[in-house]
Amino acid sequence: MMIDKRPKRVLGVDGGGSKTIAWIANVWPSNGRCSVELEVLGRGLAGPSNPRSVGFEVAFANLDLAVAAAIGQASIDPGSVAVACISLAGAGRIEEQEVVRTWAERRQIAKQTIVIDDVEPLRLAAMYEQNLSQSAVASSWEQSVTLIVGTGSIACGRSRRESSARVGGWGYLLGDEGSGFAIGLEGLRSVCQTYDRGEASTIFQQSLLAKLELCSPRELSPYLYQTQMPRAEVARLCEIVLYHAGNDPDAGRIVDNAIIAMTHLVGTIVRRLKLAHLSYSLALSGGILINNPSITSRLLLELQQERLAPLTSHLVREPIHGPLLIAAQSL
């Protein structure tokens, strides 16, 4: 029997609280360390698509833009995509996934569509990237913890006993400890507390107000409460907090507490799954960790001091690899 060695075409989508990325790739069988080889044909980028934070209407508009851009760059017929995997923050429940799947089927973005949250694909992306770099073997990911710290925060894990656990991901009102939003919000709280004490705002606090184009702490209440919740704008204030962390005590305290919160997320997973010190792999992702190497280093040091350290860790550079691999596995 003749074996079809032609590549299959897949679409991967990674959507979060700040942006949506879509890649179209050819999938080739591989005889090397990786089970598949991905040949990227087109890339697309759009705004946020977390349905819990921006709603389904905005999420679908940005999914449309990102997918259309990827298809356009690849110069392909949309009907030629065999499998699409849409990985979205805020789509952890079956009900949410069904809404997204219905949209995808109506848009006919692929012959088959898989909808999943944004956590599990990161473990596959970490395995894939480490294997490409020849720095680890896939078997080391049988026990793993995945931590995402971006606009929001969440952690999940799995053990060799096939048990799993999930911590965080409650959203900006109930959780998201250590996230960009939490860090930015703590910065604004420091502005209010300094004002209440009758003290002059520090350069750090003045920078936060200036970023929001506000002149006085008194303008914060109407900005936050009388308009639609500016979640992304508050999360972007994290950059100012991190910039001033080395020279402002309030900013430094906020960052210290964020790292403790990240450590707590990982530690809770490790303890719930009864993972031993140096017995699991750690996949890290999200803008806070990717764009701030010092935060990642301090997190790993804190885990070491708490005897919660991983055997190996990998900072996922391209989370989109995860949904592409899930789509490829479904061929």
MOMO-V511722 format. One record per pair of residues at least 12 apart in sequence whose ideal C-beta (glycine too) atoms are under 10 Angstrom apart, sorted by the first residue. I is the first residue (numbers start at 1). J is the second residue. Records with the same first field share a line. If there is no record, write none. Layout:
I->J ; J
This chain:
3->29
5->28 ; 29
6->26 ; 28
7->25 ; 26 ; 27 ; 28 ; 29 ; 36 ; 37 ; 38 ; 39 ; 41 ; 82
8->25 ; 26 ; 27 ; 28 ; 29 ; 36 ; 80 ; 81 ; 82 ; 83 ; 327 ; 328 ; 330 ; 331
9->24 ; 25 ; 26 ; 27 ; 39 ; 41 ; 74 ; 76 ; 77 ; 80 ; 81 ; 82 ; 83 ; 84 ; 110 ; 111 ; 327 ; 331
10->23 ; 24 ; 25 ; 26 ; 27 ; 36 ; 38 ; 81 ; 82 ; 83 ; 84 ; 85 ; 110 ; 112 ; 323 ; 324 ; 325 ; 326 ; 327 ; 328 ; 329 ; 330 ; 331
11->23 ; 24 ; 25 ; 41 ; 42 ; 44 ; 67 ; 70 ; 71 ; 74 ; 76 ; 78 ; 81 ; 82 ; 83 ; 84 ; 85 ; 86 ; 104 ; 109 ; 110 ; 113 ; 323 ; 324 ; 327
12->24 ; 25 ; 38 ; 40 ; 70 ; 83 ; 84 ; 85 ; 86 ; 87 ; 114 ; 121 ; 125 ; 318 ; 319 ; 320 ; 321 ; 322 ; 323 ; 324 ; 325 ; 326 ; 327 ; 328
13->44 ; 46 ; 49 ; 63 ; 66 ; 67 ; 70 ; 84 ; 85 ; 86 ; 87 ; 88 ; 100 ; 104 ; 109 ; 113 ; 115 ; 320 ; 323 ; 324 ; 327
14->49 ; 66 ; 85 ; 86 ; 87 ; 88 ; 89 ; 118 ; 121 ; 122 ; 125 ; 285 ; 318 ; 319 ; 320 ; 321 ; 322 ; 323 ; 324
15->46 ; 47 ; 48 ; 49 ; 50 ; 51 ; 54 ; 59 ; 62 ; 63 ; 66 ; 86 ; 87 ; 88 ; 89 ; 90 ; 91 ; 100 ; 118 ; 323
16->48 ; 49 ; 50 ; 53 ; 87 ; 88 ; 89 ; 90 ; 118 ; 148 ; 150 ; 151 ; 152 ; 285 ; 286 ; 287 ; 319
17->48 ; 49 ; 50 ; 52 ; 53 ; 54 ; 89 ; 90 ; 118 ; 150 ; 151 ; 152 ; 171 ; 172 ; 176 ; 179 ; 180 ; 181 ; 231 ; 232 ; 235 ; 286 ; 287
18->47 ; 48 ; 49 ; 50 ; 53 ; 89 ; 150 ; 151 ; 152 ; 180 ; 231 ; 232 ; 235 ; 236 ; 286 ; 287
19->45 ; 46 ; 47 ; 48 ; 49 ; 62 ; 66 ; 150 ; 151 ; 232 ; 287
20->44 ; 45 ; 46 ; 47 ; 48 ; 49 ; 50 ; 59 ; 61 ; 62 ; 63 ; 64 ; 65 ; 66 ; 67 ; 69 ; 86 ; 88
21->43 ; 44 ; 45 ; 46 ; 49 ; 66 ; 69 ; 70 ; 87 ; 318 ; 319 ; 320 ; 323
22->42 ; 43 ; 44 ; 45 ; 46 ; 49 ; 62 ; 63 ; 64 ; 65 ; 66 ; 67 ; 68 ; 69 ; 70 ; 71 ; 73 ; 84 ; 86 ; 109 ; 320 ; 323
23->38 ; 40 ; 41 ; 42 ; 43 ; 44 ; 66 ; 70 ; 73 ; 74 ; 318 ; 320 ; 321 ; 323 ; 324
24->39 ; 40 ; 41 ; 42 ; 43 ; 44 ; 67 ; 70 ; 71 ; 72 ; 73 ; 74 ; 76 ; 78 ; 80 ; 81 ; 84 ; 110 ; 324
25->37 ; 38 ; 39 ; 40 ; 41 ; 42 ; 43 ; 70 ; 74 ; 81 ; 320 ; 321 ; 324 ; 325 ; 327 ; 328
26->38 ; 39 ; 40 ; 41 ; 74 ; 76 ; 328
27->39 ; 82 ; 83 ; 324 ; 325 ; 327 ; 328 ; 329 ; 331
28->328
29->328
30->131
32->131 ; 132 ; 134
33->127 ; 128 ; 130 ; 131 ; 132 ; 133 ; 134 ; 136 ; 137 ; 138
34->127 ; 128 ; 129 ; 130 ; 131 ; 132 ; 138 ; 325
35->127 ; 128 ; 131 ; 138 ; 325 ; 328 ; 329
36->128 ; 324 ; 325 ; 328 ; 329 ; 331
37->132 ; 328
38->128 ; 132 ; 318 ; 320 ; 321 ; 324 ; 325 ; 328
40->70 ; 73 ; 74 ; 318 ; 320 ; 321 ; 324
41->70 ; 71 ; 73 ; 74 ; 75 ; 76
42->67 ; 69 ; 70 ; 71 ; 72 ; 73 ; 74 ; 75 ; 76
43->66 ; 69 ; 70 ; 73 ; 74 ; 320
44->62 ; 63 ; 64 ; 65 ; 66 ; 67 ; 68 ; 69 ; 70 ; 71 ; 72 ; 73 ; 74
45->62 ; 65 ; 66 ; 69 ; 70
46->61 ; 62 ; 63 ; 64 ; 65 ; 66 ; 67 ; 68 ; 69
47->59 ; 61 ; 62 ; 63 ; 65 ; 66 ; 232
48->62 ; 89 ; 90 ; 151 ; 231 ; 232
49->61 ; 62 ; 63 ; 64 ; 65 ; 66 ; 86 ; 88 ; 89 ; 90 ; 91 ; 100
50->62 ; 88 ; 89 ; 90 ; 91 ; 118 ; 151 ; 152 ; 171 ; 231
51->63 ; 88 ; 89 ; 90 ; 91 ; 96 ; 99 ; 100
52->88 ; 89 ; 90 ; 91 ; 92 ; 93 ; 96 ; 152 ; 169 ; 171 ; 172
53->89 ; 90 ; 151 ; 152 ; 171 ; 172 ; 181 ; 229 ; 231 ; 232 ; 235
54->90 ; 228 ; 231 ; 232
56->90 ; 96 ; 99 ; 100 ; 103
59->88 ; 89 ; 90 ; 91 ; 96 ; 99 ; 100 ; 103
60->99 ; 100 ; 103 ; 104 ; 106 ; 107
63->86 ; 88 ; 100 ; 103 ; 104 ; 107 ; 109
64->103 ; 107 ; 109
67->81 ; 84 ; 86 ; 104 ; 107 ; 109 ; 110
68->107 ; 109
70->109
71->109
78->107 ; 108 ; 109 ; 110
79->108 ; 109 ; 110 ; 111
80->110 ; 111
81->108 ; 109 ; 110 ; 111 ; 112 ; 113 ; 327
82->110 ; 111 ; 112 ; 327 ; 328 ; 330 ; 331
83->110 ; 111 ; 112 ; 113 ; 114 ; 323 ; 324 ; 326 ; 327 ; 328 ; 329 ; 330 ; 331
84->101 ; 104 ; 107 ; 109 ; 110 ; 111 ; 112 ; 113 ; 114 ; 115 ; 323 ; 324 ; 326 ; 327 ; 330
85->110 ; 112 ; 113 ; 114 ; 115 ; 116 ; 121 ; 320 ; 322 ; 323 ; 324 ; 325 ; 326 ; 327 ; 328 ; 329 ; 330
86->100 ; 101 ; 103 ; 104 ; 109 ; 110 ; 113 ; 114 ; 115 ; 116 ; 118 ; 323 ; 326 ; 327
87->114 ; 115 ; 116 ; 117 ; 118 ; 119 ; 120 ; 121 ; 122 ; 125 ; 319 ; 320 ; 322 ; 323 ; 324 ; 326 ; 327
88->100 ; 115 ; 116 ; 117 ; 118 ; 323
89->117 ; 118 ; 119 ; 148 ; 150 ; 151 ; 152 ; 154 ; 169 ; 171 ; 286
90->117 ; 118 ; 152 ; 169 ; 171
91->115 ; 116 ; 117 ; 118
92->116 ; 117 ; 118 ; 119 ; 120 ; 154 ; 156 ; 166 ; 169
93->117
94->115
96->115 ; 117
97->114 ; 115 ; 116 ; 117
98->115
99->115
100->113 ; 115 ; 116
101->113 ; 114 ; 115
102->115
103->115
110->327
112->327 ; 330 ; 331
113->327 ; 330
114->323 ; 326 ; 327 ; 329 ; 330
115->323
116->322 ; 323 ; 326
117->154 ; 156 ; 166 ; 169
118->146 ; 148 ; 150 ; 152 ; 154 ; 169 ; 285 ; 286 ; 319 ; 322 ; 323
119->146 ; 147 ; 148 ; 154 ; 155 ; 156 ; 157 ; 166 ; 168 ; 169 ; 283 ; 285 ; 322
120->146 ; 156 ; 158 ; 164 ; 166 ; 322 ; 323 ; 326
121->146 ; 283 ; 285 ; 316 ; 319 ; 320 ; 321 ; 322 ; 323 ; 324 ; 325 ; 326 ; 327
122->144 ; 146 ; 147 ; 148 ; 156 ; 283 ; 284 ; 285 ; 286 ; 314 ; 316 ; 319 ; 321 ; 322 ; 323
123->141 ; 144 ; 145 ; 146 ; 156 ; 157 ; 158 ; 281 ; 283 ; 314 ; 316 ; 322 ; 325
124->138 ; 141 ; 146 ; 283 ; 316 ; 319 ; 321 ; 322 ; 323 ; 324 ; 325 ; 326 ; 328 ; 329
125->146 ; 283 ; 285 ; 314 ; 316 ; 317 ; 318 ; 319 ; 320 ; 321 ; 322 ; 323 ; 324 ; 325 ; 326
126->141 ; 144 ; 146 ; 281 ; 282 ; 283 ; 284 ; 285 ; 312 ; 313 ; 314 ; 315 ; 316 ; 317 ; 319 ; 321 ; 322
127->139 ; 140 ; 141 ; 144 ; 281 ; 283 ; 314 ; 316 ; 321 ; 322 ; 325
128->314 ; 316 ; 318 ; 321 ; 322 ; 324 ; 325
129->283 ; 314 ; 315 ; 316 ; 317 ; 318 ; 319 ; 321 ; 322
130->281 ; 283 ; 312 ; 313 ; 314 ; 316
132->321
133->314
135->312 ; 314
136->281 ; 311 ; 312 ; 313 ; 314
137->312
138->281
139->281
140->280 ; 281 ; 310 ; 311 ; 312 ; 314
141->158 ; 280 ; 281 ; 282 ; 283 ; 312 ; 314
142->158 ; 159 ; 160 ; 162 ; 280 ; 281
143->157 ; 158 ; 159 ; 160 ; 161 ; 270 ; 273 ; 275 ; 276 ; 279 ; 280 ; 281 ; 310 ; 311
144->156 ; 157 ; 158 ; 159 ; 269 ; 273 ; 275 ; 280 ; 281 ; 282 ; 283 ; 310 ; 311 ; 312 ; 314
145->157 ; 158 ; 159 ; 165 ; 167 ; 265 ; 266 ; 267 ; 268 ; 269 ; 270 ; 273 ; 275 ; 280 ; 281 ; 282 ; 283 ; 284 ; 303 ; 308 ; 310 ; 313
146->158 ; 166 ; 266 ; 269 ; 281 ; 282 ; 283 ; 284 ; 285 ; 316 ; 322
147->167 ; 168 ; 178 ; 262 ; 263 ; 265 ; 266 ; 269 ; 282 ; 283 ; 284 ; 285 ; 286 ; 289 ; 296 ; 299 ; 313
148->168 ; 169 ; 179 ; 265 ; 283 ; 284 ; 285 ; 286 ; 287 ; 288 ; 289 ; 316 ; 319
149->168 ; 176 ; 177 ; 178 ; 179 ; 180 ; 182 ; 183 ; 258 ; 259 ; 261 ; 262 ; 265 ; 284 ; 285 ; 286 ; 287 ; 288 ; 289 ; 290 ; 292 ; 295 ; 296 ; 299
150->176 ; 179 ; 180 ; 181 ; 235 ; 238 ; 285 ; 286 ; 287 ; 288 ; 289 ; 290 ; 291 ; 319
151->172 ; 176 ; 179 ; 180 ; 181 ; 182 ; 184 ; 231 ; 232 ; 234 ; 235 ; 236 ; 238 ; 286 ; 287 ; 288
152->168 ; 169 ; 170 ; 171 ; 172 ; 175 ; 176 ; 177 ; 178 ; 179 ; 180 ; 181 ; 182 ; 231 ; 235 ; 286
153->167 ; 168 ; 169 ; 170 ; 172 ; 175 ; 176 ; 177 ; 178 ; 179 ; 180 ; 181 ; 182 ; 258 ; 261 ; 262 ; 265 ; 286 ; 288
154->166 ; 167 ; 168 ; 169 ; 170 ; 171 ; 175 ; 176 ; 179 ; 265 ; 286
155->167 ; 168 ; 169 ; 178 ; 262 ; 264 ; 265 ; 266 ; 267 ; 268 ; 269 ; 270 ; 282 ; 283
156->168 ; 169 ; 265 ; 269 ; 273 ; 283
157->266 ; 268 ; 269 ; 270 ; 272 ; 273 ; 275 ; 280 ; 281 ; 282 ; 283
158->269 ; 273 ; 275 ; 280
159->269 ; 270 ; 272 ; 273 ; 274 ; 275 ; 279 ; 280
160->273 ; 275 ; 279 ; 280
161->273 ; 274
163->272 ; 273 ; 274
164->269 ; 272 ; 273
165->268 ; 269 ; 270 ; 271 ; 272 ; 273 ; 275
166->268 ; 269 ; 272
167->264 ; 265 ; 266 ; 267 ; 268 ; 269 ; 272
168->261 ; 262 ; 264 ; 265 ; 268 ; 269
169->265
171->231
172->185 ; 229 ; 231 ; 234 ; 235
173->229 ; 231
175->261 ; 265
176->231 ; 235 ; 261
177->257 ; 258 ; 260 ; 261 ; 262 ; 264 ; 265
178->255 ; 257 ; 258 ; 259 ; 260 ; 261 ; 262 ; 263 ; 264 ; 265 ; 286 ; 288 ; 289 ; 295 ; 299
179->235 ; 238 ; 258 ; 261 ; 262 ; 286 ; 287 ; 288
180->231 ; 232 ; 234 ; 235 ; 236 ; 237 ; 238 ; 239 ; 241 ; 242 ; 258 ; 286 ; 287 ; 288 ; 291
181->229 ; 231 ; 232 ; 233 ; 234 ; 235 ; 236 ; 237 ; 238
182->234 ; 235 ; 238 ; 254 ; 257 ; 258 ; 261 ; 288
183->234 ; 235 ; 237 ; 238 ; 239 ; 240 ; 241 ; 242 ; 245 ; 251 ; 254 ; 255 ; 257 ; 258 ; 261 ; 288 ; 295
184->208 ; 211 ; 212 ; 230 ; 231 ; 232 ; 233 ; 234 ; 235 ; 236 ; 237 ; 238 ; 239 ; 240 ; 241 ; 254
185->224 ; 231 ; 234 ; 235 ; 237 ; 238 ; 241 ; 254
186->237 ; 238 ; 241 ; 250 ; 251 ; 253 ; 254 ; 255 ; 257 ; 258
187->204 ; 205 ; 207 ; 208 ; 211 ; 234 ; 237 ; 238 ; 240 ; 241 ; 242 ; 244 ; 248 ; 250 ; 251 ; 254
188->205 ; 208 ; 209 ; 212 ; 214 ; 217 ; 220 ; 223 ; 224 ; 234 ; 237 ; 241
189->220 ; 250 ; 254
190->202 ; 204 ; 205 ; 208 ; 241 ; 248 ; 249 ; 250 ; 251 ; 253 ; 254
191->204 ; 205 ; 206 ; 208 ; 209 ; 212 ; 214 ; 216 ; 217 ; 220 ; 250
192->205 ; 217 ; 218 ; 220 ; 221
193->205 ; 217 ; 250
194->217 ; 250
195->216 ; 217 ; 218 ; 220
196->217
201->216 ; 217
202->244 ; 247 ; 248 ; 249 ; 250 ; 251
203->244 ; 247 ; 248
204->240 ; 241 ; 243 ; 244 ; 245 ; 247 ; 248 ; 249 ; 250 ; 251 ; 252 ; 254
205->217 ; 240 ; 244 ; 248 ; 250 ; 251
207->237 ; 239 ; 240 ; 241 ; 243 ; 244 ; 248 ; 251
208->220 ; 234 ; 237 ; 240 ; 241 ; 244 ; 251
209->223 ; 237
210->240
211->233 ; 234 ; 236 ; 237 ; 239 ; 240
212->224 ; 230 ; 233 ; 234 ; 236 ; 237
235->287 ; 288
236->287
238->254 ; 255 ; 258 ; 287 ; 288 ; 291 ; 292
239->287 ; 288 ; 291 ; 292
241->254 ; 255 ; 258
242->254 ; 255 ; 258 ; 288 ; 291 ; 292 ; 294 ; 295
245->258 ; 292 ; 294 ; 295
246->294
255->292 ; 294 ; 295 ; 298
256->298 ; 302
258->288 ; 295 ; 298 ; 299
259->294 ; 295 ; 296 ; 298 ; 299 ; 301 ; 302
260->299 ; 302 ; 306
262->284 ; 286 ; 288 ; 289 ; 295 ; 296 ; 298 ; 299 ; 302 ; 303
263->298 ; 299 ; 300 ; 301 ; 302 ; 303 ; 305 ; 306 ; 308
264->302 ; 306 ; 308
265->299
266->280 ; 282 ; 284 ; 299 ; 300 ; 302 ; 303 ; 306 ; 308 ; 309 ; 310
267->302 ; 303 ; 306 ; 307 ; 308
268->308
269->282 ; 308
270->282 ; 303 ; 306 ; 307 ; 308 ; 309 ; 310
271->308
275->308 ; 310 ; 311
276->307 ; 308 ; 311
277->303 ; 304 ; 306 ; 307 ; 308 ; 309 ; 310 ; 311
278->304 ; 307 ; 308 ; 309 ; 310 ; 311 ; 312
279->309 ; 310 ; 311
280->308 ; 309 ; 310 ; 311 ; 312 ; 313
281->310 ; 311 ; 312 ; 313 ; 314
282->299 ; 300 ; 303 ; 308 ; 309 ; 310 ; 311 ; 312 ; 313 ; 314 ; 315
283->310 ; 312 ; 313 ; 314 ; 315 ; 316 ; 319 ; 322
284->296 ; 299 ; 300 ; 310 ; 313 ; 314 ; 315 ; 316
285->314 ; 315 ; 316 ; 317 ; 318 ; 319 ; 322
286->315 ; 316 ; 319
289->315 ; 316
290->315 ; 316 ; 317 ; 319
293->315
296->313 ; 315
299->313
300->313
